[in-house]
Amino acid sequence: MSLKCFYTNAGSLVQKLSELKERISTQKLDIVAVTETWGHDGISDAELAIDGFAMYRMDRTLQRGGGVILQVY
């Protein structure tokens, strides 16, 4: 068994989520790590969720920007 992993620096994941979902689908990825998600309290987990994946999210709370998400199939 082998895992297919992908890492990217998003610079605002909400704006690029459809592109990420397309990459996950076409490349059959198992683990996806994203930095610079720019997540905050105003963005719900549901907005960033990817069907079939467990999401682990940590937003930066003291200033704008930052944040990470790990999506695991």
PDB file with SEQRES, HELIX, SHEET and CRYST1 records, atoms N, CA, C and O in Angstrom:
SEQRES   1 A   73  MET SER LEU LYS CYS PHE TYR THR ASN ALA GLY SER LEU          
SEQRES   2 A   73  VAL GLN LYS LEU SER GLU LEU LYS GLU ARG ILE SER THR          
SEQRES   3 A   73  GLN LYS LEU ASP ILE VAL ALA VAL THR GLU THR TRP GLY          
SEQRES   4 A   73  HIS ASP GLY ILE SER ASP ALA GLU LEU ALA ILE ASP GLY          
SEQRES   5 A   73  PHE ALA MET TYR ARG MET ASP ARG THR LEU GLN ARG GLY          
SEQRES   6 A   73  GLY GLY VAL ILE LEU GLN VAL TYR                              
HELIX    1 AA1 LEU A   13  GLN A   27  1                                  15    
HELIX    2 AA2 ASP A   45  LEU A   48  1                                   4    
SHEET    1 AA1 4 CYS A   5  ASN A   9  0                                        
SHEET    2 AA1 4 ILE A  31  THR A  35  1                                        
SHEET    3 AA1 4 VAL A  68  VAL A  72 -1                                        
SHEET    4 AA1 4 ALA A  54  MET A  58 -1                                        
CRYST1    1.000    1.000    1.000  90.00  90.00  90.00 P 1           1          
ATOM      1  N   MET A   1       0.844  -1.185   0.000  1.00  0.00           N  
ATOM      2  CA  MET A   1       0.000   0.000   0.000  1.00  0.00           C  
ATOM      3  C   MET A   1       0.881   1.237   0.000  1.00  0.00           C  
ATOM      4  O   MET A   1       1.894   1.281   0.698  1.00  0.00           O  
ATOM      5  N   SER A   2       0.506   2.228  -0.768  1.00  0.00           N  
ATOM      6  CA  SER A   2       1.247   3.487  -0.773  1.00  0.00           C  
ATOM      7  C   SER A   2       0.267   4.644  -0.611  1.00  0.00           C  
ATOM      8  O   SER A   2      -0.887   4.567  -1.031  1.00  0.00           O  
ATOM      9  N   LEU A   3       0.748   5.701  -0.001  1.00  0.00           N  
ATOM     10  CA  LEU A   3      -0.060   6.903   0.205  1.00  0.00           C  
ATOM     11  C   LEU A   3       0.348   7.970  -0.784  1.00  0.00           C  
ATOM     12  O   LEU A   3       1.532   8.143  -1.070  1.00  0.00           O  
ATOM     13  N   LYS A   4      -0.631   8.683  -1.307  1.00  0.00           N  
ATOM     14  CA  LYS A   4      -0.349   9.822  -2.180  1.00  0.00           C  
ATOM     15  C   LYS A   4      -0.627  11.080  -1.378  1.00  0.00           C  
ATOM     16  O   LYS A   4      -1.749  11.312  -0.927  1.00  0.00           O  
ATOM     17  N   CYS A   5       0.405  11.885  -1.207  1.00  0.00           N  
ATOM     18  CA  CYS A   5       0.324  13.091  -0.387  1.00  0.00           C  
ATOM     19  C   CYS A   5       0.567  14.326  -1.235  1.00  0.00           C  
ATOM     20  O   CYS A   5       1.237  14.276  -2.267  1.00  0.00           O  
ATOM     21  N   PHE A   6       0.004  15.440  -0.772  1.00  0.00           N  
ATOM     22  CA  PHE A   6       0.164  16.712  -1.471  1.00  0.00           C  
ATOM     23  C   PHE A   6       0.248  17.825  -0.438  1.00  0.00           C  
ATOM     24  O   PHE A   6      -0.505  17.832   0.536  1.00  0.00           O  
ATOM     25  N   TYR A   7       1.158  18.760  -0.648  1.00  0.00           N  
ATOM     26  CA  TYR A   7       1.325  19.925   0.221  1.00  0.00           C  
ATOM     27  C   TYR A   7       1.271  21.177  -0.639  1.00  0.00           C  
ATOM     28  O   TYR A   7       1.814  21.203  -1.744  1.00  0.00           O  
ATOM     29  N   THR A   8       0.605  22.228  -0.125  1.00  0.00           N  
ATOM     30  CA  THR A   8       0.590  23.499  -0.835  1.00  0.00           C  
ATOM     31  C   THR A   8       0.442  24.652   0.145  1.00  0.00           C  
ATOM     32  O   THR A   8      -0.058  24.476   1.256  1.00  0.00           O  
ATOM     33  N   ASN A   9       0.873  25.811  -0.266  1.00  0.00           N  
ATOM     34  CA  ASN A   9       0.677  27.066   0.441  1.00  0.00           C  
ATOM     35  C   ASN A   9      -0.424  27.794  -0.311  1.00  0.00           C  
ATOM     36  O   ASN A   9      -0.220  28.228  -1.445  1.00  0.00           O  
ATOM     37  N   ALA A  10      -1.593  27.931   0.312  1.00  0.00           N  
ATOM     38  CA  ALA A  10      -2.775  28.421  -0.411  1.00  0.00           C  
ATOM     39  C   ALA A  10      -2.854  29.932  -0.540  1.00  0.00           C  
ATOM     40  O   ALA A  10      -3.240  30.436  -1.595  1.00  0.00           O  
ATOM     41  N   GLY A  11      -2.501  30.665   0.499  1.00  0.00           N  
ATOM     42  CA  GLY A  11      -2.726  32.112   0.459  1.00  0.00           C  
ATOM     43  C   GLY A  11      -4.206  32.408   0.292  1.00  0.00           C  
ATOM     44  O   GLY A  11      -4.581  33.173  -0.597  1.00  0.00           O  
ATOM     45  N   SER A  12      -5.044  31.829   1.113  1.00  0.00           N  
ATOM     46  CA  SER A  12      -6.502  31.939   1.154  1.00  0.00           C  
ATOM     47  C   SER A  12      -7.147  30.719   0.510  1.00  0.00           C  
ATOM     48  O   SER A  12      -7.405  30.701  -0.693  1.00  0.00           O  
ATOM     49  N   LEU A  13      -7.399  29.715   1.313  1.00  0.00           N  
ATOM     50  CA  LEU A  13      -7.934  28.445   0.825  1.00  0.00           C  
ATOM     51  C   LEU A  13      -9.356  28.568   0.292  1.00  0.00           C  
ATOM     52  O   LEU A  13      -9.707  27.888  -0.672  1.00  0.00           O  
ATOM     53  N   VAL A  14     -10.171  29.407   0.885  1.00  0.00           N  
ATOM     54  CA  VAL A  14     -11.567  29.527   0.447  1.00  0.00           C  
ATOM     55  C   VAL A  14     -11.631  29.838  -1.045  1.00  0.00           C  
ATOM     56  O   VAL A  14     -12.471  29.286  -1.756  1.00  0.00           O  
ATOM     57  N   GLN A  15     -10.768  30.701  -1.515  1.00  0.00           N  
ATOM     58  CA  GLN A  15     -10.770  31.104  -2.928  1.00  0.00           C  
ATOM     59  C   GLN A  15     -10.253  30.009  -3.847  1.00  0.00           C  
ATOM     60  O   GLN A  15     -10.492  30.052  -5.054  1.00  0.00           O  
ATOM     61  N   LYS A  16      -9.549  29.029  -3.294  1.00  0.00           N  
ATOM     62  CA  LYS A  16      -8.913  28.005  -4.118  1.00  0.00           C  
ATOM     63  C   LYS A  16      -9.417  26.601  -3.815  1.00  0.00           C  
ATOM     64  O   LYS A  16      -8.837  25.622  -4.283  1.00  0.00           O  
ATOM     65  N   LEU A  17     -10.483  26.493  -3.041  1.00  0.00           N  
ATOM     66  CA  LEU A  17     -10.960  25.186  -2.605  1.00  0.00           C  
ATOM     67  C   LEU A  17     -11.434  24.322  -3.769  1.00  0.00           C  
ATOM     68  O   LEU A  17     -11.174  23.119  -3.770  1.00  0.00           O  
ATOM     69  N   SER A  18     -12.108  24.883  -4.746  1.00  0.00           N  
ATOM     70  CA  SER A  18     -12.582  24.071  -5.871  1.00  0.00           C  
ATOM     71  C   SER A  18     -11.399  23.516  -6.667  1.00  0.00           C  
ATOM     72  O   SER A  18     -11.454  22.383  -7.144  1.00  0.00           O  
ATOM     73  N   GLU A  19     -10.345  24.292  -6.810  1.00  0.00           N  
ATOM     74  CA  GLU A  19      -9.136  23.814  -7.490  1.00  0.00           C  
ATOM     75  C   GLU A  19      -8.491  22.667  -6.701  1.00  0.00           C  
ATOM     76  O   GLU A  19      -8.035  21.686  -7.288  1.00  0.00           O  
ATOM     77  N   LEU A  20      -8.457  22.796  -5.379  1.00  0.00           N  
ATOM     78  CA  LEU A  20      -7.886  21.748  -4.539  1.00  0.00           C  
ATOM     79  C   LEU A  20      -8.717  20.469  -4.633  1.00  0.00           C  
ATOM     80  O   LEU A  20      -8.161  19.377  -4.751  1.00  0.00           O  
ATOM     81  N   LYS A  21     -10.032  20.596  -4.583  1.00  0.00           N  
ATOM     82  CA  LYS A  21     -10.904  19.425  -4.696  1.00  0.00           C  
ATOM     83  C   LYS A  21     -10.712  18.715  -6.033  1.00  0.00           C  
ATOM     84  O   LYS A  21     -10.729  17.485  -6.091  1.00  0.00           O  
ATOM     85  N   GLU A  22     -10.533  19.465  -7.081  1.00  0.00           N  
ATOM     86  CA  GLU A  22     -10.290  18.880  -8.413  1.00  0.00           C  
ATOM     87  C   GLU A  22      -8.976  18.105  -8.422  1.00  0.00           C  
ATOM     88  O   GLU A  22      -8.910  17.002  -8.964  1.00  0.00           O  
ATOM     89  N   ARG A  23      -7.927  18.678  -7.824  1.00  0.00           N  
ATOM     90  CA  ARG A  23      -6.623  18.006  -7.755  1.00  0.00           C  
ATOM     91  C   ARG A  23      -6.733  16.707  -6.945  1.00  0.00           C  
ATOM     92  O   ARG A  23      -6.177  15.679  -7.334  1.00  0.00           O  
ATOM     93  N   ILE A  24      -7.450  16.760  -5.823  1.00  0.00           N  
ATOM     94  CA  ILE A  24      -7.635  15.569  -4.986  1.00  0.00           C  
ATOM     95  C   ILE A  24      -8.325  14.469  -5.786  1.00  0.00           C  
ATOM     96  O   ILE A  24      -7.931  13.305  -5.718  1.00  0.00           O  
ATOM     97  N   SER A  25      -9.338  14.835  -6.531  1.00  0.00           N  
ATOM     98  CA  SER A  25     -10.100  13.866  -7.315  1.00  0.00           C  
ATOM     99  C   SER A  25      -9.272  13.263  -8.446  1.00  0.00           C  
ATOM    100  O   SER A  25      -9.257  12.044  -8.618  1.00  0.00           O  
ATOM    101  N   THR A  26      -8.597  14.090  -9.204  1.00  0.00           N  
ATOM    102  CA  THR A  26      -7.857  13.596 -10.368  1.00  0.00           C  
ATOM    103  C   THR A  26      -6.595  12.832  -9.979  1.00  0.00           C  
ATOM    104  O   THR A  26      -6.207  11.889 -10.669  1.00  0.00           O  
ATOM    105  N   GLN A  27      -5.950  13.230  -8.879  1.00  0.00           N  
ATOM    106  CA  GLN A  27      -4.709  12.570  -8.478  1.00  0.00           C  
ATOM    107  C   GLN A  27      -4.918  11.485  -7.420  1.00  0.00           C  
ATOM    108  O   GLN A  27      -3.964  10.830  -7.002  1.00  0.00           O  
ATOM    109  N   LYS A  28      -6.170  11.297  -6.988  1.00  0.00           N  
ATOM    110  CA  LYS A  28      -6.493  10.270  -5.981  1.00  0.00           C  
ATOM    111  C   LYS A  28      -5.606  10.404  -4.745  1.00  0.00           C  
ATOM    112  O   LYS A  28      -4.942   9.450  -4.341  1.00  0.00           O  
ATOM    113  N   LEU A  29      -5.602  11.600  -4.150  1.00  0.00           N  
ATOM    114  CA  LEU A  29      -4.749  11.891  -3.003  1.00  0.00           C  
ATOM    115  C   LEU A  29      -5.338  11.338  -1.714  1.00  0.00           C  
ATOM    116  O   LEU A  29      -6.556  11.282  -1.545  1.00  0.00           O  
ATOM    117  N   ASP A  30      -4.450  10.927  -0.803  1.00  0.00           N  
ATOM    118  CA  ASP A  30      -4.847  10.384   0.490  1.00  0.00           C  
ATOM    119  C   ASP A  30      -4.672  11.397   1.626  1.00  0.00           C  
ATOM    120  O   ASP A  30      -5.475  11.442   2.558  1.00  0.00           O  
ATOM    121  N   ILE A  31      -3.628  12.196   1.537  1.00  0.00           N  
ATOM    122  CA  ILE A  31      -3.316  13.185   2.571  1.00  0.00           C  
ATOM    123  C   ILE A  31      -3.000  14.508   1.895  1.00  0.00           C  
ATOM    124  O   ILE A  31      -2.196  14.570   0.965  1.00  0.00           O  
ATOM    125  N   VAL A  32      -3.648  15.572   2.378  1.00  0.00           N  
ATOM    126  CA  VAL A  32      -3.427  16.901   1.826  1.00  0.00           C  
ATOM    127  C   VAL A  32      -3.120  17.860   2.970  1.00  0.00           C  
ATOM    128  O   VAL A  32      -3.898  17.974   3.918  1.00  0.00           O  
ATOM    129  N   ALA A  33      -1.995  18.543   2.880  1.00  0.00           N  
ATOM    130  CA  ALA A  33      -1.600  19.544   3.874  1.00  0.00           C  
ATOM    131  C   ALA A  33      -1.589  20.909   3.210  1.00  0.00           C  
ATOM    132  O   ALA A  33      -1.007  21.088   2.141  1.00  0.00           O  
ATOM    133  N   VAL A  34      -2.243  21.874   3.859  1.00  0.00           N  
ATOM    134  CA  VAL A  34      -2.333  23.219   3.303  1.00  0.00           C  
ATOM    135  C   VAL A  34      -1.914  24.227   4.366  1.00  0.00           C  
ATOM    136  O   VAL A  34      -2.444  24.218   5.477  1.00  0.00           O  
ATOM    137  N   THR A  35      -0.957  25.100   4.026  1.00  0.00           N  
ATOM    138  CA  THR A  35      -0.564  26.190   4.911  1.00  0.00           C  
ATOM    139  C   THR A  35      -1.115  27.496   4.356  1.00  0.00           C  
ATOM    140  O   THR A  35      -1.574  27.560   3.215  1.00  0.00           O  
ATOM    141  N   GLU A  36      -1.063  28.526   5.177  1.00  0.00           N  
ATOM    142  CA  GLU A  36      -1.583  29.853   4.803  1.00  0.00           C  
ATOM    143  C   GLU A  36      -3.031  29.752   4.322  1.00  0.00           C  
ATOM    144  O   GLU A  36      -3.388  30.275   3.266  1.00  0.00           O  
ATOM    145  N   THR A  37      -3.857  29.068   5.119  1.00  0.00           N  
ATOM    146  CA  THR A  37      -5.269  28.907   4.766  1.00  0.00           C  
ATOM    147  C   THR A  37      -6.056  30.203   4.953  1.00  0.00           C  
ATOM    148  O   THR A  37      -7.095  30.405   4.323  1.00  0.00           O  
ATOM    149  N   TRP A  38      -5.564  31.059   5.803  1.00  0.00           N  
ATOM    150  CA  TRP A  38      -6.214  32.330   6.154  1.00  0.00           C  
ATOM    151  C   TRP A  38      -7.594  32.096   6.749  1.00  0.00           C  
ATOM    152  O   TRP A  38      -8.492  32.923   6.594  1.00  0.00           O  
ATOM    153  N   GLY A  39      -7.760  30.972   7.429  1.00  0.00           N  
ATOM    154  CA  GLY A  39      -9.022  30.676   8.088  1.00  0.00           C  
ATOM    155  C   GLY A  39      -9.230  31.567   9.305  1.00  0.00           C  
ATOM    156  O   GLY A  39      -8.273  32.089   9.876  1.00  0.00           O  
ATOM    157  N   HIS A  40     -10.490  31.735   9.693  1.00  0.00           N  
ATOM    158  CA  HIS A  40     -10.852  32.529  10.865  1.00  0.00           C  
ATOM    159  C   HIS A  40     -12.226  32.083  11.348  1.00  0.00           C  
ATOM    160  O   HIS A  40     -12.863  31.233  10.726  1.00  0.00           O  
ATOM    161  N   ASP A  41     -12.682  32.661  12.462  1.00  0.00           N  
ATOM    162  CA  ASP A  41     -13.963  32.263  13.059  1.00  0.00           C  
ATOM    163  C   ASP A  41     -15.147  32.415  12.119  1.00  0.00           C  
ATOM    164  O   ASP A  41     -16.154  31.726  12.287  1.00  0.00           O  
ATOM    165  N   GLY A  42     -15.053  33.287  11.148  1.00  0.00           N  
ATOM    166  CA  GLY A  42     -16.144  33.523  10.213  1.00  0.00           C  
ATOM    167  C   GLY A  42     -16.249  32.472   9.117  1.00  0.00           C  
ATOM    168  O   GLY A  42     -17.192  32.497   8.326  1.00  0.00           O  
ATOM    169  N   ILE A  43     -15.300  31.554   9.061  1.00  0.00           N  
ATOM    170  CA  ILE A  43     -15.309  30.475   8.065  1.00  0.00           C  
ATOM    171  C   ILE A  43     -15.566  29.169   8.813  1.00  0.00           C  
ATOM    172  O   ILE A  43     -14.756  28.755   9.643  1.00  0.00           O  
ATOM    173  N   SER A  44     -16.678  28.530   8.524  1.00  0.00           N  
ATOM    174  CA  SER A  44     -17.033  27.299   9.233  1.00  0.00           C  
ATOM    175  C   SER A  44     -16.248  26.105   8.703  1.00  0.00           C  
ATOM    176  O   SER A  44     -15.722  26.134   7.591  1.00  0.00           O  
ATOM    177  N   ASP A  45     -16.179  25.061   9.515  1.00  0.00           N  
ATOM    178  CA  ASP A  45     -15.542  23.817   9.076  1.00  0.00           C  
ATOM    179  C   ASP A  45     -16.231  23.276   7.830  1.00  0.00           C  
ATOM    180  O   ASP A  45     -15.575  22.739   6.937  1.00  0.00           O  
ATOM    181  N   ALA A  46     -17.546  23.417   7.770  1.00  0.00           N  
ATOM    182  CA  ALA A  46     -18.309  22.903   6.623  1.00  0.00           C  
ATOM    183  C   ALA A  46     -17.872  23.547   5.312  1.00  0.00           C  
ATOM    184  O   ALA A  46     -17.905  22.903   4.264  1.00  0.00           O  
ATOM    185  N   GLU A  47     -17.465  24.805   5.363  1.00  0.00           N  
ATOM    186  CA  GLU A  47     -17.017  25.497   4.150  1.00  0.00           C  
ATOM    187  C   GLU A  47     -15.697  24.945   3.624  1.00  0.00           C  
ATOM    188  O   GLU A  47     -15.411  25.055   2.432  1.00  0.00           O  
ATOM    189  N   LEU A  48     -14.895  24.356   4.499  1.00  0.00           N  
ATOM    190  CA  LEU A  48     -13.573  23.857   4.115  1.00  0.00           C  
ATOM    191  C   LEU A  48     -13.512  22.340   4.028  1.00  0.00           C  
ATOM    192  O   LEU A  48     -12.488  21.782   3.633  1.00  0.00           O  
ATOM    193  N   ALA A  49     -14.593  21.672   4.392  1.00  0.00           N  
ATOM    194  CA  ALA A  49     -14.615  20.206   4.411  1.00  0.00           C  
ATOM    195  C   ALA A  49     -14.556  19.639   2.997  1.00  0.00           C  
ATOM    196  O   ALA A  49     -15.049  20.241   2.043  1.00  0.00           O  
ATOM    197  N   ILE A  50     -13.945  18.475   2.891  1.00  0.00           N  
ATOM    198  CA  ILE A  50     -13.878  17.741   1.632  1.00  0.00           C  
ATOM    199  C   ILE A  50     -14.487  16.370   1.893  1.00  0.00           C  
ATOM    200  O   ILE A  50     -14.046  15.658   2.795  1.00  0.00           O  
ATOM    201  N   ASP A  51     -15.492  15.995   1.116  1.00  0.00           N  
ATOM    202  CA  ASP A  51     -16.214  14.731   1.314  1.00  0.00           C  
ATOM    203  C   ASP A  51     -15.253  13.553   1.405  1.00  0.00           C  
ATOM    204  O   ASP A  51     -14.361  13.397   0.572  1.00  0.00           O  
ATOM    205  N   GLY A  52     -15.447  12.728   2.429  1.00  0.00           N  
ATOM    206  CA  GLY A  52     -14.656  11.533   2.613  1.00  0.00           C  
ATOM    207  C   GLY A  52     -13.363  11.742   3.387  1.00  0.00           C  
ATOM    208  O   GLY A  52     -12.667  10.776   3.699  1.00  0.00           O  
ATOM    209  N   PHE A  53     -13.033  12.993   3.700  1.00  0.00           N  
ATOM    210  CA  PHE A  53     -11.785  13.306   4.397  1.00  0.00           C  
ATOM    211  C   PHE A  53     -12.064  13.781   5.814  1.00  0.00           C  
ATOM    212  O   PHE A  53     -13.048  14.474   6.070  1.00  0.00           O  
ATOM    213  N   ALA A  54     -11.179  13.395   6.731  1.00  0.00           N  
ATOM    214  CA  ALA A  54     -11.183  13.961   8.081  1.00  0.00           C  
ATOM    215  C   ALA A  54     -10.328  15.222   8.030  1.00  0.00           C  
ATOM    216  O   ALA A  54      -9.229  15.218   7.475  1.00  0.00           O  
ATOM    217  N   MET A  55     -10.845  16.300   8.614  1.00  0.00           N  
ATOM    218  CA  MET A  55     -10.138  17.576   8.550  1.00  0.00           C  
ATOM    219  C   MET A  55      -9.606  17.949   9.926  1.00  0.00           C  
ATOM    220  O   MET A  55     -10.313  17.867  10.930  1.00  0.00           O  
ATOM    221  N   TYR A  56      -8.345  18.359   9.948  1.00  0.00           N  
ATOM    222  CA  TYR A  56      -7.699  18.865  11.155  1.00  0.00           C  
ATOM    223  C   TYR A  56      -7.261  20.288  10.837  1.00  0.00           C  
ATOM    224  O   TYR A  56      -6.429  20.511   9.958  1.00  0.00           O  
ATOM    225  N   ARG A  57      -7.828  21.242  11.559  1.00  0.00           N  
ATOM    226  CA  ARG A  57      -7.685  22.656  11.214  1.00  0.00           C  
ATOM    227  C   ARG A  57      -7.182  23.451  12.410  1.00  0.00           C  
ATOM    228  O   ARG A  57      -7.620  23.238  13.541  1.00  0.00           O  
ATOM    229  N   MET A  58      -6.259  24.369  12.147  1.00  0.00           N  
ATOM    230  CA  MET A  58      -5.800  25.293  13.176  1.00  0.00           C  
ATOM    231  C   MET A  58      -5.624  26.671  12.520  1.00  0.00           C  
ATOM    232  O   MET A  58      -4.744  26.873  11.683  1.00  0.00           O  
ATOM    233  N   ASP A  59      -6.481  27.603  12.923  1.00  0.00           N  
ATOM    234  CA  ASP A  59      -6.410  28.964  12.403  1.00  0.00           C  
ATOM    235  C   ASP A  59      -5.494  29.807  13.284  1.00  0.00           C  
ATOM    236  O   ASP A  59      -5.339  29.527  14.473  1.00  0.00           O  
ATOM    237  N   ARG A  60      -4.902  30.818  12.713  1.00  0.00           N  
ATOM    238  CA  ARG A  60      -4.164  31.793  13.497  1.00  0.00           C  
ATOM    239  C   ARG A  60      -5.191  32.757  14.083  1.00  0.00           C  
ATOM    240  O   ARG A  60      -6.031  33.283  13.353  1.00  0.00           O  
ATOM    241  N   THR A  61      -5.134  32.993  15.383  1.00  0.00           N  
ATOM    242  CA  THR A  61      -6.171  33.803  16.023  1.00  0.00           C  
ATOM    243  C   THR A  61      -5.723  35.211  16.389  1.00  0.00           C  
ATOM    244  O   THR A  61      -6.569  36.091  16.551  1.00  0.00           O  
ATOM    245  N   LEU A  62      -4.440  35.452  16.522  1.00  0.00           N  
ATOM    246  CA  LEU A  62      -3.983  36.755  16.995  1.00  0.00           C  
ATOM    247  C   LEU A  62      -3.740  37.763  15.884  1.00  0.00           C  
ATOM    248  O   LEU A  62      -3.656  38.963  16.148  1.00  0.00           O  
ATOM    249  N   GLN A  63      -3.628  37.305  14.667  1.00  0.00           N  
ATOM    250  CA  GLN A  63      -3.450  38.223  13.550  1.00  0.00           C  
ATOM    251  C   GLN A  63      -3.978  37.583  12.278  1.00  0.00           C  
ATOM    252  O   GLN A  63      -4.255  36.384  12.245  1.00  0.00           O  
ATOM    253  N   ARG A  64      -4.115  38.375  11.249  1.00  0.00           N  
ATOM    254  CA  ARG A  64      -4.648  37.895   9.978  1.00  0.00           C  
ATOM    255  C   ARG A  64      -3.623  37.015   9.261  1.00  0.00           C  
ATOM    256  O   ARG A  64      -2.416  37.199   9.414  1.00  0.00           O  
ATOM    257  N   GLY A  65      -4.116  36.070   8.486  1.00  0.00           N  
ATOM    258  CA  GLY A  65      -3.245  35.189   7.713  1.00  0.00           C  
ATOM    259  C   GLY A  65      -2.927  33.926   8.481  1.00  0.00           C  
ATOM    260  O   GLY A  65      -3.539  33.635   9.509  1.00  0.00           O  
ATOM    261  N   GLY A  66      -1.958  33.176   7.970  1.00  0.00           N  
ATOM    262  CA  GLY A  66      -1.534  31.945   8.618  1.00  0.00           C  
ATOM    263  C   GLY A  66      -2.582  30.861   8.542  1.00  0.00           C  
ATOM    264  O   GLY A  66      -3.480  30.900   7.701  1.00  0.00           O  
ATOM    265  N   GLY A  67      -2.460  29.902   9.421  1.00  0.00           N  
ATOM    266  CA  GLY A  67      -3.398  28.801   9.502  1.00  0.00           C  
ATOM    267  C   GLY A  67      -2.968  27.593   8.677  1.00  0.00           C  
ATOM    268  O   GLY A  67      -2.302  27.719   7.649  1.00  0.00           O  
ATOM    269  N   VAL A  68      -3.368  26.422   9.159  1.00  0.00           N  
ATOM    270  CA  VAL A  68      -3.061  25.166   8.472  1.00  0.00           C  
ATOM    271  C   VAL A  68      -4.259  24.240   8.494  1.00  0.00           C  
ATOM    272  O   VAL A  68      -5.104  24.321   9.386  1.00  0.00           O  
ATOM    273  N   ILE A  69      -4.329  23.365   7.514  1.00  0.00           N  
ATOM    274  CA  ILE A  69      -5.341  22.312   7.466  1.00  0.00           C  
ATOM    275  C   ILE A  69      -4.667  21.043   6.972  1.00  0.00           C  
ATOM    276  O   ILE A  69      -3.853  21.066   6.049  1.00  0.00           O  
ATOM    277  N   LEU A  70      -5.022  19.944   7.604  1.00  0.00           N  
ATOM    278  CA  LEU A  70      -4.596  18.631   7.155  1.00  0.00           C  
ATOM    279  C   LEU A  70      -5.874  17.851   6.841  1.00  0.00           C  
ATOM    280  O   LEU A  70      -6.743  17.696   7.699  1.00  0.00           O  
ATOM    281  N   GLN A  71      -5.977  17.371   5.623  1.00  0.00           N  
ATOM    282  CA  GLN A  71      -7.119  16.565   5.179  1.00  0.00           C  
ATOM    283  C   GLN A  71      -6.619  15.134   4.986  1.00  0.00           C  
ATOM    284  O   GLN A  71      -5.680  14.900   4.226  1.00  0.00           O  
ATOM    285  N   VAL A  72      -7.245  14.184   5.670  1.00  0.00           N  
ATOM    286  CA  VAL A  72      -6.788  12.799   5.619  1.00  0.00           C  
ATOM    287  C   VAL A  72      -7.954  11.905   5.177  1.00  0.00           C  
ATOM    288  O   VAL A  72      -9.035  11.943   5.765  1.00  0.00           O  
ATOM    289  N   TYR A  73      -7.722  11.117   4.151  1.00  0.00           N  
ATOM    290  CA  TYR A  73      -8.764  10.212   3.629  1.00  0.00           C  
ATOM    291  C   TYR A  73      -8.857   8.973   4.456  1.00  0.00           C  
ATOM    292  O   TYR A  73      -9.676   8.099   4.168  1.00  0.00           O  
TER     293      TYR A  73                                                      
END                                                                             
